[in-house]
């Protein structure tokens, strides 16, 4: 087989492949066998029609076409491997020559990853926020915890901001009541800026038993968006009572006996969260710093695929939230043109980052072990709330394992970059990345052991499945052989 490569652009090539016709013989034999099973010719059982009769009744051209279609994927793969091309996406293939018993040739145009070397990344300086945990932050976190144990107490006064009012709501348009806009016994936090514009102003100042009517637009139901006269009636006014931050509260809300112990635990947990955020920011900024040192062309088709993926993801999220793109842009205070440009820029940067991490994995000869794949699947399954075996089966059946391998490789490449950076805080302190990782990993040893156990279970299930499949194949082969022998014997009896 002869393969020539023509560079159409720095990110797209054209392969011209010439194949000696003899190399198609296995595919031709397979094509004859396949067609033989499909045709019905008197005097011959399915699968036993001779090649000459297939040529006569079906045509040699049909056989050649079947053989070529069968051979192309393997021949294309060999050509790509021979020329060491990192292809992206599916090729545009064209058969350019097919001379029976002479020669077979085809071309394949395909996007490729640009050729480049990752520059030196040792000593890249990355700056992250300080990991200071202030007393105010600790107090804020404690207050949030106290909110969870708060109680509501009825008061005999007009509603104020921060109160909880139990209200009834009704609405009318053109003198007719709107049934699907009415509600009773609704607990509303005054000042929370609910969905109905003007509701806060109407409720504020009302005492139990008092009502107020105001004009606003309906936000739901058949008449959503229409102007309506809305009447709100206050049933009761309640205030939120927070428990005191004392030892009694500590015993109620935690495993600690004193509020000082609880406060110190909160500080420790916040410190770990901040350091985890530091490490996450360091990963992002390390890659950004490396990408600034690399200039490579990007395939338009690959960037467009990433753009389409992001828009599809956004559309799904908006549907789940019951929003339109216009609503989203209004909340974000962005024009559609600016938003589209942001998506294009982010997509291009994501594609570029993937290329750089892929190339770094090649340069550093990084690999992925089965145990790493299993641990990745278990971690993803836990985040998704599904059984690891279920996710593993889905990934296998949908041919998603190559994408998972790529994801794990890229993560390892990024970890390698982070190991070589100089990490500083905004105040100028130099941080020890390995020490932070050891501290955070020490908090997840038990979780890691659980992941390892789940990963081993997946590996065992996969091994059992492979063994069962192999046994099924052997059994099927034996059954086929017995059937063939019986059929031949029966044929021999008829001939006799």
Secondary structure, 3 states (H helix, E strand, C coil): CEEEEEEEECCEEEEEEEEEHHHHHHHHHHHHHHHHHHCCCCCCCCCCCCHHHHHHHCCHHHHHHHHHHHHHHHHHHHHHHHCCCCEEEEEEEEEEEEECCCEEEEEEEEEECCCCCCCCCCCCEEEECCCCCCHHHHHHHHHHHHHHCCEEEECCCCCCCCCEEEEEEEEEECCEECHHHCEEEEEEECCCCCCCCCHHHHHCCCCCCCEEEEEEECCCCCCCCCEEEEEEEEEEEEEEECCCCCHHHHHHHCCCCCHHHHHHHHHHHHHHHHHHHHHHHHHHHHHHHHHCCCCCCCCHHHHHHHHHHHHHHHHHHHHHHCCCHHHHHHHHCCCHHHHHHHHHHHHHHHHHHHHHHHHHHHHCCCCCCHHHHHHHHHHHHHHHCCCHHHHHHHHHHCCCHHHHHHHHHHHHHHHHHHHCCEEEECCCCEECHHHHHHHHHHCCHHHHHHHHHHHHHHHHHHHHHHHHHHHHHHHHHHHHHHHHHHHHHHHHHHHC
